[in-house]
Amino acid sequence: MEVGGLPVELWQLILSYLHLPDLGRCSSVCRAWRELVLSLDRTHWRQLCLGCLEHRHPNWPNQPSMEPRSWREAFKQHYLASKTWTKNTQDLYSSNCLSLFRRRKGRRRLCVGTGGEFGSLRAALAAASPYDRLVLQPGLHEEQGKVLLKVPVELVGQGRLGDAVLMASIDQHCPTARLRNVVLMPARFTSLLYKTASGYVQFDSCSFESGQLQIHAPGTCQVKFCTFSQSSIHFRSVGLCILENCEFTGSENASVTVEGCPSSDHNWAYKHLAKLAKSCTASMWEPEPAGCPVAKKDGCGESLLGPVRTCEIVIREERSSFLSAAGAQALLSSAQENTEFRENLRAAKEDEYPVLESNSSDSDVHSDDEEDAHAAYKLPGQAHSHTLADVTHSRLQSNRLHAVQRNLKIKSLQQELQQDKEAQSLANSLQGCIIRQCLFRDGKGGIFIYSRGQAKLEGNIFRDLTYAVRCVQNSKVIMLRNDIHHCKASGIFLRLSAGGLIADNNIHSNCEAGVDIRKGANPLVLCNKIHSGLRSGIVVVGNGKGVIRSNQIYGNKEAGIYILYNGNPAVSGNRIFQGLAAGIAVNENGRGQITGNVICENQWGGADIRHGGDPILRNNLISCGYSDGVVVGERGKGLIEGNAIYGNKGCGVWMMSSSLPHLINNQISHNSIYGVAVFCRKDDAGDFPPGQGASESFQEERDGAGGENDPDSEEEYPAARCPISVALVELNSINHNGAAGLHVKSSEALNVVANVIHANGAGGVAVEQSSRLTRIANNSISRNSRGGVLVEAECQVELRGNGIYENSSHGVISKGEGVIAENDIVGNRRCGLRLLRAADMKV
């Protein structure tokens, strides 16, 4: 009968009554019939796959409720697993006797146990020929002494999963073997369940209890749909092995240990496993299909089923948000380039400013009398300042910049891999142990990689462990799309020059740091979600390095990224928001290149630099924090350049007088208190935000923290980084802040040079305490709601070459001592220069 004679839906109903061999014959008739058989994927193929009692759900154990991409393909993989372990049969019969070259046409089936031909597994192995199938009857099978596998056999448990239990210690001395549907328990004299040091072993749907598997190079293995209860696997120098869809529970140490550099000595199964691993990786990167089409088209566009009658099916489609996503992506791309990032921010700020809770308003800044004064005076800097109409218009357009900032999208992993060839090479590498779609839960450790070991982890879940992954001693780990949560210590721990790629993972709710990088470790950390941790999101400690890029780090109890003890990572393109402490904290001689990040809505400072911290903080967007934008605490240093610091409820920049930062070319605006504040009060452990600073347990990193014996400590900063002996505030735009633009209450010298200090709520510059000289030179100080410059008694100030225009009170009012020279003091509402009490100024 022609395929087109009936509707496809009716054909699918008819074919659903066929068994597997008949479906195979139908699919071989022609292409149209093949398409019909393929269209049964969500119906009959699903029933066949789930109806096989020896097989688990294709997405077990992580997502058993989620359907696979193709039920037919999943069933096919289950079926082919029974053949792949025998692929090297031609290699076993090399002999001078020609009869041994003959291939066996069939395999014997030997039954072990009650009602079987053999009473014990040892007896069955003694009588077995290569590739025979040994069937364990339901029940407990106990073997005394070690069992040696000298010929390739398949060991299968009869009945449902777990009915056949084997208590033995097996040592493989043959090229290949397979175990399926068996519960393995160790013999009474050892904890070893299975060992191979040369051959290939395949475990399918087995259960391991209270024992250990040992796989040593050139031996290798493939483990699928197995359960490990208080059991573990130890790999030593394996070239390539695969663990898929396994469950590990209750481990007393690491569930999987990978030791040693992958060996170049491979057995016959290496090429087979490499091909399998590549196909699995490719399937993970493919997008989810929208649905299974009923009919495909050939190259000419004609349907392969011909004129098939179909029932009309209406599918409701959601309208795509392509335009908004593309716009946000374009904004993000521009944010990664330094010059374009700053130009875009400047252009946005010229159009609109955010409305923030502040004590100042436009009515405070500009009175009716001042508007008249504005009409009377034409000042040299007028072309570069905002008019009243500009400011009023910008306030009416206030929400737009907030919306742009919230909708910025960071790069996807595919975009990162296209631009970063090193990351792409790591993502595609196939060496060591490949662990996919496994579940690690309720134990001490997940995976431990050491002594130059290599492992690749894809799509696994780690939960309720002490730690998820530890990678140390020059080892390498590639982690893609894993879920790591509720660990009692750090989620991912890298130490002693470990490296690799940590990308597109969901790391959350861990008791310590989500990612802990120490002792020279240098990983790529890309496109992860790191959130809701009880400590910091990422910690870089003790000469740790790394590239931290395009991550979303939010909701952590301590700093989103914490850098200390000579940690020196490159942090760029991340979104760090809604943390319960600082966005980025740099402490205890930490360094780092922190560029192009969006740091917003954190409870403490957007960036917090203390105790010898010396980072480069460049071209970041630091906004809407519940405290200060940037905090430079006691002995803090660093180059703070080209950042947009706005909308924070505290100060834009808060500095200790004992710190030596270089604050240059930043946009500091619309912060609720001061634009820049310099205080002399010493801060101690009690001044840290809750859960920040002194509570971190990094005692082991204190030894050698000074870096005397560290070769990396001599690494020079870029040429633009010039050492400074006095804190420097230079070339910044400080405007529309709630209190004074610059507030100084310092016991150290300070240089304030070439800044634009404009339209702040409580004066331009206020020097309330200055036991050493504060030098204020070549600044433009205009239209502030009170005076331009206020100098209190006993303060030492040099005021030289400034333009002080149109402030709402006095231009300069001084009670202190120093020099006022060569300033333009024009158009202020009250006195241009007012000297009070015991002022000792040279004018």
N, C-alpha and C positions, 0 to 999 in steps of 0.2 A: 504494500500500500504506500502511496506517495505521502511524504511528510505533510505536504500542504493540504491534504484532504481533511484534516481535523484541526481544531484550534490547539495551540500549544498547551494550554491548560489541561485539555483532555488527554493529550499525549503524556503529560507529566503524571497524571493520575494512573494511566495504564502502566507506564514504566515503573511506578512505585511498587508494583507487585513482584518485580523481577529480583532474583538473587544476584550476587556479585558476578559469577561467571557469565550469566546471561547479559548483564549490563555491559560487560567487556565485549561480548560478541556484537551487541547492538552498536556500540561506539565504533566498531571496525567496519560497519557497512559503508558509510560515506560521511562526508563532512557534515551534512545536514543532520544525520542521525547522531553524530558525535556532539553537535551543539545541543541537541535535545537531551542527551545524557548529562552533559555538563550543566544544563539548566536545573537539574534536580539537586543542586548543591545544598540549599537550605531546607530541603525536605527529606528525600530518600537517603541521600548520602549522610545526612546528619543522623538518621535513624540507624544506619548501618554502623557508623562510627561509635555512637553511644551504646549500641546493643552488644558490642564486643566486651565481655566482662573482664578480659585480661588487660584492657587498655583504659587509661585515665582520660579525663577531659583534656582536649588539646591545650587549654590555657591553665591547667592545674599547675601549681597550687595558688598562684597569685590572683588570677581572675577567672575562676571557674564559671562565673555567671556570664562572662563575655564570650560571644561567639568568635571563632577563628576567622581568618580571611576567607578560607575555603575549607569546608568540611571534607570534601573529596580529597584535597591535598593532605589534610591531616590524617585521614584514613590511609592514604597511600604511604605516608611516612611510617605509620605503625606497621604496615604490611611489609615494606621494604626492609625494615630493621632486621627481619628474620633472615635476610639474604646477604646484607653488607658484610657481616663478620666472616663470611666464607670467601671473600673475593680473592684470596691468595691461594686457592687450592692448587693451581698449576705449579706453585713453587715447592710443594711438599713432596713431590714424587721424583725428584732428581735422583736417578739411580742407574746403574749399568744394566739393570734388568728391565727390559722394555715393557713387561707386563705391569710394572708399577706406574707407568705413565697413563694408564687407562683411567678415565674419569668415572667415578662411581655414578651410576644412574639414579640411585636412591639411597636414602639414609635409613638405618634401622632405628626403631623406637624401643628403647629399653626402659622398663618400668621398675621403680625402686620403692619398696615399702610393702604394706599390707596388700596382698592380692597380686603383687608384681612378681617379676621373674627373679629379682635380686633382693636380698634382705638388707643390703647396705650400699651406700654410694661407692665405697672402696671396691666392693666386689663388681659392681657395674662398670667402673672405670677399668678394671683389669680385663674385662671382656669387650670393651668398646673399641670400635674402629673409628678412624678419623671422621669427624662431622656427624657422628651418631647423635641422636636426641635422647637424653636421659630424663625421664619423667618421674618427678617425686610425687608420690601419692600424698593426699592430705594427711597431716599428722606431724609429729616431731621425729626428725632423723638426726641422731647424735653419732658423731664419728670420734673415736679415740685416736689421738695422735694427729700429726699434720697430714693433710690430704694433698697428694701431688697430682697435678694435671700434666700428663706427658703426651697426650694426644688431643687435638682440637675436638671439643664436644660442646653441645648445647644443653644446659641444665635448666629444665622447665618445671615449675610447680603446677600441679594439677588443681583445677577448681578455681574459686575466686581468689582475688588478691589477698595474700596472707594466709591461705589455708595450709600451705606446705612450709614447714619450718626446718631449717638445716642448722644444726649446731656443730660447727667445724671451723678449722683453720686451713685455708686453701692456699697453696703455693703453685703458681702457674709456670710450667717449663715448656710450653708449646707456643707456636706462633700466634694462635688466636683461640678465643673461647667466648661463650655467651652465657649469661645467666638471666633468666626471665621469670617473673612472678614467684620469687622465692624470698622468704624471710631468713636472713643470715644472722646468726648469733655466734659469738666466739666460743671456742672450746674452753673447758674448765681451766686449762693450764696456760692460757695466753689471752691477750686482748686483740690479737691480730685476726682479722676476718679474711682478708684476701691480699695477696702480694704477687706482683709480677715485675720483673726487672728486664724483660726483653720482648715479651709478646704484647699483643693487642687484646683487650678484653672489653666486652660490651655488656653493660647492665641495663636491663629494661624492666621497669615496673617492679623493682625489688625493694625490700625493706631491710635496713641494717640497724642492729640494736647493740649498743654498748660495746663497740669495737672500732677498729681502724682499718682502712684500706691504704695500702702502700703501692704507689706506682713510681718506679724508678726508670730513668732513661737507660736504653732506648725504648723501653716499654711505654705504652700509651693506652688510653681508654676512652670510651664514650659512655656516659652515664645519663640515662633519660628516665623521667617519671619515677624517681626513686625517693624513698623516705629514709632519713638518717635521724635516729633517736639516740641521743647521747653518743653519737658516733662521728667520725671525722675521716677526711681523706688527706693523705700527705703525698705531695708530688715533689720529686727531686729531679731537677734538671731535665724535665720532660720537654721534648721539642714542640708538641702540640697535643692537647687533649680537650675534650668538650664535656661540660656538665650542663644539662638542660632540664628545666621543669622538675627540679628536685626540691625537697623540703628538709631543712636542717633544724632540729629542735633540741634544746637542753644540753648544748655542748659544755663540757667542763673547761675546755681551752678553745682554740680556734677550730671552727668547723672544717675549714679548708686551709691547708698550709702549702704554700708554694715556695720551694727553696731552690736556689742555684740558677745560674744562667742557662737558658734553653740549650740543650745539647744539639750539636750538628750531626750526631749519629742517629739517623732515623730508621725506623722499621718500615715494613711494607704499608702500614696503615696511614702514614703521614700525608701522602697525596690525597687519599680518600677524605681524611678529616679536614684538610685545607680546603678542598672543594666544597665540602659540606658547610664549613664555617663561612666561606664567602657567600654562599647562597643564603644562609641565615642572616648574615649582616645586610645583604642587599634587600631582603624582604622587610627588615626592620626600618630601612630608610624610605621604603615606598609609602606613598600616602594611602590612607584607608580607602578602599573602593566605595563608591557611592552606593553600589548595589550590584547584583549579579545580572548582567544583561541576558535577555532571553535569546537574542539573535545577534551575531556579529556580522560585520561587513568585510568583504574581501577588498583587494587593492582597487578594484574598479568601483567600489561603493555599492555593489549589489549585495543584498542579504544572502547569506549562505543557506538559509532555510527556504529561499524562494518566496512565493506568494502565500506565506503562512497567515491564516486568520488568527487574530488575537483579540482578547478582551481589552477594552479601553480602560486604562488605569490613570487616574489623575493624581499627580504628586504635587503637593503644595511646596513651593520653594520660598526660602527666606531671601529677602532682598540683600544683596551684597553690600558691605560697607567698604568697598574697595577704595573709594575716594578718600575717606577719612583715614583709613589705614595707610594709604600711600602718602598722604600729607604728613602724617605723624612720622612715617619712616624717613621721609625726606628731611624733616626737622632733625631726626636723630643722626642721619648721615652727616649733616652739616655740623652737628655738635661735636663730631669727632675730629674735625679739622680745627686747629687752634684759631686761626684768623677768622675763618668763616663763623665759628661758634661765637666769638665776641662780636662780630659785626651783626649777626642775627639778633643777639641779645640787645645790642645797642639800638637796633632798628625797632625792636619790639618795645623797648622802654620809651622811645621817643613818641610812640603812639599811645601807650597806655601804662598806667601804674596801678598796682593792686591796692584795693582799699583794705587797710589794716586797722586794728584797734589801736588808737594812739591818742595822746592828750592834745595833739596839735591838729589843726585843720587849716584849710585854705583861708577861712575867714580870720584865723589867727595870724596867718603869715602876711596876708595882704588886706589892709584896711582901705577905706575909701580915700583917706588922706594920702595913703601910699600910692594908690592908683593915680592921683593927681601929681604926686611927685614923680611917678614913673613917666608921665607925659612931659614933665618939665626937663628931666635930665636925660641926656643921650650919652651913655657911657661906653668906653672902649670895649668892654667885654659883653656888651648887650647882645650882639649877634649870636653869641654862644650860649645865652641863658634862655630859660623858658619864660614865656609871658604868662600872665594870669589866665588868658584864654586857653593856652596850651595845657596848663595844669588842670584847669576845670574840665576841659575836654577829656584829658587823660583819666581823671577820676570817674567820669561817667562811663568810660570804656574799661573799667577796672577788672572785670571778671575774665576778660579775654586772655590775658597773660596767664592767669591761674589755670584756665582750661588748657592752654597750650602746654604748660608745664606738666599737668597731670596726664596728658595724652601722649607724652613722649614715649615712643616704643624703642626698647633696646634691640640690638641685632639678634636675629635668630642664629641657631647653631649652623645652619646651612650657609648663611651669609658669612659667619666667622670662618668656616672651613674654606670657603671660596677665596678668602683674602689671606689666610694664614696657612701656608703650605706645610709648616711643621705640624700644626694641629691636624691637618688633613692626613698627613702621613701617619701620625699616631692613631687616628681614628680608624684607618684602614689596615693597621698592622695586625698580623696573625702570628703570635708566638706564645709559647708557654701554655697557660691554662685559660680557656675561654668558658666563662660561666654566664649562662643566659636564663632569664625567666625563673630564677630560683627564689625560694623563701627561706630566710634565716631569722629565727625568732627564739625568744625565751632561753637564751644561753649566755655564755661569757663572751665569746668572740665570733665574728663572722669569718673574715678572710685575713690571713696573716701572710705577707709576702716579704721575704728577706733574702739576703746574700745574693743580690743581683737577679732575683727571680722576676718573672714577668707574668702578668695576668690581665685579662680583659673582661670587664663585667658589664653586661648589658641587660637592662630591664629587670633587675632583681629588686626584692624588697628585704630590707634589714630593719627589724623592729624588736624592741624590748631586749636588747643585748647590752653587755658592758661596753663594747665598741663594735663598730661595723667592719671597718677596714683599717689595717695597719700595714704600712709600706715603709721599710727601713733598709739601710745598708745598700745603697746604690741600686735598689730595685725600681721597677717601673709598673705603674698601674694605669690602665685606661678604663674609665668609668663613664658609661653612657646611659642616660635615662633610668637611673636607679632611684628607689625611694628609701630614704634612710631617716628613721625617726625613733624617738623615745629610747635612745641609748643612754646608759648611765654615765658614760664618759664622752669623749669626742666621737663624732660620727666617723670622720675620716682623719687618720693620723699619719703624717709623712715626716720622716726623720732621717738623718744621716745620709744626705745627698740623694734621697729618693726623688723620683720625678714621674712624669706621665701626663695624662689628660683627664681632667674631671669636668665633664660637660653635660649639661641638660639634665641634671639630677634634681630631685626634690628632697632637700635636707632640712628637717624641721624637728622641733620639740625635743632636742637633745639636752642632757644635763650639763655638758660642757660645750666647747666650741663645735660648730658644725663641721668646719675644716680646720685642722691644726697643723701648721707648717713650721718645722723646726730644724735646727742643726744643718743648714746648708741644703735642705730640700728645695726643689725648684720646679714645681708643677705648673701646668696651664690650667687655670680654673675659669671656665667659660660658660656663660648662659645657664647658670644654675639658679634655683630658687632656694635661698637659705633664710629660714624664718622661724619665728616662735621659739627660739632657743632660750634656755635658762641662763646661759652665759653669752658669750660673744658669737657672732656669726662666723667670722674667719679670724683666726689668730696667727700672726706671723712672728716667730720668736727666735732668738739665738742664731742670728745670721741666716735665717730662712729667707728665701727669695720667692720667686713665682710671678706669674702674670695672672692678674685677677681682672677679668674683662667681661662686660655685658651680663653681669649677674643682677638678680633682684634680691636684695638683702633687706629684710624688714621684720619688725615685730620682735627683735631679740631683746632680752632683758639687759644685756650689757652692750658694749660698742658693736656696731655692725661689722667693722673691721678694726682689729686691735693689733698695732705694730709696736714691738718693744724689743729690747736687748739686741740691737743691731739688725733687726729684721729690715729687709730692704726690698719690698715687692714693687711691681709696676701695677698700679690700680687705675683702670681707665674704663670709661663707658658704662659704669654700673649705675643702678638706681638704688640708693640706700635711704630708706624712709621708715617712718613710724617706729623707730627704735625707742626703747625705754631709757636709753642712756645716750651716749654720743653716736653720731653717724660713723665717723672715723676717729679713733684715738691713737695718737703716736706718743709713746712714753718710753722712759728708760733708754735713751740713746737710739730709739727707733728712727728709721729713715723712710724712704719710699718716694716714688714718683706717682703723685695722685693727680690725675688729669682728666678733664672732660666728664666728670660724674655729676649726676643729679642727686643732691643730698637734701632731703626735705622732711619736715614734720617730725623731727626727732625731739625727744624730751630734753636732752642736754645739748651741748654744742654740736653744730653740724660737723665741725672738725675740732678736736681737742688735743692740744700739743703741750706736753709737760716734761719736766725732768730730763733735759737733754734731747728730747725729740727734735729731729732736724729734717723734716720732709720738704719736698717741693710740692706745693699745693697750687695747681695752675688750671685756669679755665674751667672751674667747676661752678655749678649752679647750686648755691646753698641758700635755701629759702624755707620760710614758713615753720621754722623751728619754735619749740615752746620755751626756749631759752636763747642763748646767744648763737650767732652764726658761726664765728670762729673764736675759739678760746686758746690763748697762748699763756699757759700757766708758768709757774716758777721754773726758771732755767729752760724755758721753751725757746726754740729757734725755728728756722725754716724760711723758705722763700714762698710768700703768699702772693701770687701774681695772676692778674687777669680774671679773677673770679667775680661772679655776680652774687652779691650777698644781700638779700632783701627779704622783707616781710617776716623777720624773726621777732618774737615777742620780747626778747632781751636786747642786748646790744648787737650791732653788726659784727664788730670785732672787740673782744675783751682781752686785754693784755696785762700781764704782770710787769712791774718795773724791773724785775730781775731777769726778764726775758730779752732775747735779741732777735726778734723776727725782722724780716724785710718785707714790708707791706707795700706792694707796688701795683699801680694800674688796675685797681679793683673798682667795681661799681657797688657802692654800699648805700642802700637806700631803703626807705620805708620800714626801717626797724623801729620797734616801739620805744626803745630808750635811746641810748647814745649810738651814733654811727660808729665811732671808734672810742673806746674807753681804756685809759691806762691807769692802773691802780698799784699802790705800793704795798698793800697788805700781803704778807706771806701766807701762802696756802699750804696746808699740811694734809695728812691723810684724811682728816675730817672734812676737807673741802671738796673731795671727789663726789661726784653724783652717786646716788645709791647704787651699790653693786659695781662700782667702777673703780679701777685703779688698785688700791692697796689690797683688795680682796682676791685678786687673781693669784693663782697658785703656780708661779713660775720659778720656784726656788732653784731648781736644777739648772736654770739658764743664767743664774747670777754669776757663776764661775766664768771668768774671762769675759764678762760683759763689756769691759772696756775696750776689747778688741785688740790688745797688744799683740797677741799671737795669732790673730786672724788675718790671713792674706787679703781677704776681701775688704778689710777695714781701710786699706789704703786706696781703695777705689775713689777716683776723683769725681766730683760733680761736673756737670756740663760747664762750658766756659762762661755761660751767663751767670753762674753762681759765684758771686764775689763775697768774700768774708767781710763782715761788718762788726765794728766794735761798739756801736751805738744803735739802739732800735731805730728803725727808719720807716717813716710813713711817707710815701712818695707817689705822686702822679695818680692819686685816687680821686674818684668822683663820689663825694659824701653828701647826700642830699635827701631831703624829705624824711629825716629821722625824727622820732618823737621828742627827744631831748636834744642836747647839744650835738653838733656834728662831731667834734673832738673834745673829749673830757679828759683832763690830765690831773692825776693826783699821785705823783710819782716821786720816788727817791733816787732815780737814775736819770741820766741824760737821755734826751729824746730829740730826734730830728724830724721835723714836719716840713716837707718840701714839695712845692709845685702841685698841690692838691686843689680841687674845686670843691668848696664847702658851701652848699647852697640850700636855702629854704628849709633849714632844720628848725625844730619846734622850740628850742630853748637856747638859742645863740649858736654862733658858728664855732668858736673855740673858747673853752673855759679851762684856765690853768688854776686849779685850787690849791695844789701843793706841788712844789718843785724845788727840792733842796739842791739839785744840780741843774745845769742849764738846759732849758727847753728852747730849741732853735726852730722858729717858725718863719720860713722864707719862701717867697715867690708863689704864694697861694692866692687863689681867688676866693674871697669870703663875701658872699652876697645874699641879700634878701632873707636872712635868717630872722625868726620872729622876735628875737631879742637883740642883744648887741652882737657885733661882729666878733670881738675878742675881749675876754674878761681875764684879768690877771689879779689874783688875790695877793694879800700881804705875804711878805717873806718869800715870794716866788721869784726865781731867776729866769728871765725870758729875753730872748733876742728876737725882735719882730722886724724883719727886713724884707723890703721889696715886694710886699703883698698888695693886692688890690682889694680894698674893703669897701663894698658898695651897697647902698640901699638897704641896710639893715634896719629893723624896726625900732631899735633903741640907739645907744651910742655906737659909734664905730669902734673905738677902743676905750676901755675903761680899765685903769690899772691902779693897784695898791702896792705893787711889788717893785722890783728893781731890775735893771737891765738896760737894753738899747731898743729904741724905736726909730728906725732909719729908713728913708727912701720908700715909704709906703704911699699908695694912692688911697686916701680916705675920703670918699666922695658920696654925697647923696644919702647919708644916713639920717634917720628921722630926728635924732637928738644930736648931742655933741659929736664932732668928729673924733676928738681925743680928750679924755677926761682923766686927770691924775688926782687921786684921793689920798688923804691922810699922809702917811710917811712914805709915799711913793718916791723911789730914787731911780728915776729913769733918765737916760740920756736920749733926747729927742733930736 
